[in-house]
Amino acid sequence: MAEKIFEYIAGAICLDFANTISGARGQTNVSEHLNSYRDLLNWGQQAGLLSAEQAVYLEKKSKEHKIVSNRVLDRARNLRESIYRIFSAVAVQKKPAAPDLAVINNELARGLCQSRIISTPSGFMWGWEEPVRLDSIIAPPARSAADLLASAVPFRVRECANPSCTWLFIDETKNHSRRWCNMRTCGNADKIRRFRSRHRQ
């Protein structure tokens, strides 16, 4: 079976992580894309957070420790939903719920102890102590969420205007008018709806 190809269009890795659900949360069109620990690894590798060697190592380790890897998957989904609720609230100038902020802070505390600054041919970046742990992949979206909240741009976070979508993104347009997560999908769907509505009238 072909691996899921994830989309990275939100402008921040934490929002891309929140967008690993398609459709709208709480509606019948919702579709989960993190159905296994391997899906989580695929997301991390496609995001550039894991090397191919690290992904292979973690997949092998996950098969040897299935209970632990399933718990990591549950933690990842829990973090994802907290990230979604936090930035969905921020998008409408509401205060995020304290329990959701606590999830971020808890994962930060667990993840930062594994984090290292590493040297690469193009400069320095965040990495992990080796060998990577099964839950290492949770740290980057938690750190990204904290960085985004503490930055000057959280007010530019938007939730897609399509009522059948709950994807988040950073509005980087000059006049702050972006409404859709993706013009090819949700934006085009809105155009079709308005076209059909005019013709019905």
N, C-alpha and C positions, 0 to 999 in steps of 0.2 A: 504494500500500500504506500502511495506517495506521502511524503512528509508534508505537514501543514506549512504553507508559506505565510509568514506573519507580515503585517504591514507596520511600517515605522514612519508615520506621517504627523505625529502629534507635536514634535518639537522638543520633547523631553522624554527620557527613557522611562520615567515613572508613569507618564501618561500613556506611552505606548504599551506599558505593562497593564495598565487599567483597561486598555482596549483589546485585551485578549479574550473578550466576549463580544460576539456579534449580536446584532439585534438590540432590543431594549430590555434592560433588567426588569423583571417582574411581568413581562409580556410573553405571549406564546411563541414569538419569533426569536427568542433568545437562544444563542448557540455557544456552548462552552468550547474553548480551544485548548485549554490546559486539562486534558483528560487523563494524562499520565505524567510520571516523572520524566519520561523521555520527551514529551511535548515541552516541558519546562526547559530541558536542556537544549532542545531545538530553538526555542525562543531566545535563550541566552546566546547560543552560537550565532544565530542570524543577526542578533543585535550587536555582535562583536565583543560580547562580554566574556566569552569562553573561546579558547582555541580549540581546534579539532582534537588535539591530543587530550586536553582537559575534558572535553565532552565524552570522548571514548572511555577515559579513566572513570569518570563519574557514572556513566551508564553501566559499566562492568560492576562498579561498587554498589550501585543501586540494586542490581540483581542479587547481590550477595547479602544485602540488608534491605529487604523489601519493606518491612514494617517501618524502618526509619525513613526510607525514601518516600513512602506514602504520607508519613507525618510531615515531611518537608513540603510535599505538594499541598497538603492542607494549609500549612503555614503560608505558603506562597499565595494561595487563593484568598486567604483571610487578609493578607497584606494588600493584595490587589483591590479587594472590595473596600478596605479602609481608604486606600489612595483614591479610589473613585468617589467615595462619599465626601472626603475632604475637599477635593477639587471641584466636585459638583456644587458643593456649598459655596466655595470661594467664587465660582463662576457667577453666582447671583448675589454676591456680597453678603453672604451669611457666614456666621462663625462655625467652623468645623466642630464636630462633637468631640469631647474630651476622650472618650474611649478609642476613637479612631486615631487621634494623635498619640495615644498611649501605645497603640500597635506599632506605629512608625518608630517611636522612641525605643520600644522594646527590641525591635529588629535592628535598629541602629546600634544598640548596646551589644547585641550578639554578633553583629557583623563587623563592627570596627576592630574588634580584637583579631580578626583574621586578615584585615586589610593591610596592605603594604604599598609604599610608593616604589615603583619599579622603573628602571631605565630602559628605554626602547630606542631604536635607531632614529625615531622622529622626536624624541624628548622623553618626558616623564609622564607617568599615568598611574592611576590606581590599579592595583592587582591584588593577588592573594598570596599568603604563604603557601608553599607547596609541601605535600600534595594538597590539592583543594579538597574541601569537605563537601558532603552531600548538600549542605544548606548554604554553601558559598554564594550561589546564584541569587539568593534572596537579598543579599546586602546591597547590590547596585541600585535596584529600584527604590529601596528604602532611603539610601543616601541621596538619590536624585530627588525624591519627594521632599526631603528636608532642605536640600539646596534650593529647590524651586520656591518653597514656602518662605525661606529666609532671603530670597532675592527681591529685586525691584519689579519683577514681572508677574507675580501670581495674579494680579488684577487682569491680566490679558488671557487668562485661561478661559476657554469657552467649552460649553457642551453642545454637541451637534443639534441644530434646530429641527432635524428630522425626528418626529415623535416616535419613530420606530428604531431609533438609534440612540445610544448613550455614550458614544465615543467622545473623548476629550481631546483638546488641542490648544496650542498657544496661538493666539491671533497675532500674527506679525505684519498684518496689512497696515498701511500708513494711517488710514482713517478708522481702523479697528472695526471693520464691517464684515469680517469673515463669519459666515453662519454655519457652514457645512464642514464636517470632518474631511470630506473628499468630494470635490465637484463632480467627479466621474460617476460616483455612486449616489450618495444622498442628494447632492445638488442637482444632478440630472433627474433623479426621481421626483424631486419637487417641481422641476420644469414640466415634466410629463403630467403630474397631477394638475397643475394650473392650466395646462393646455387642454386637458380633457374636461376640466371644469368649465372653461370658457365655451367649449363646443357643446356641452350639455345645455348650457344656458341659451 
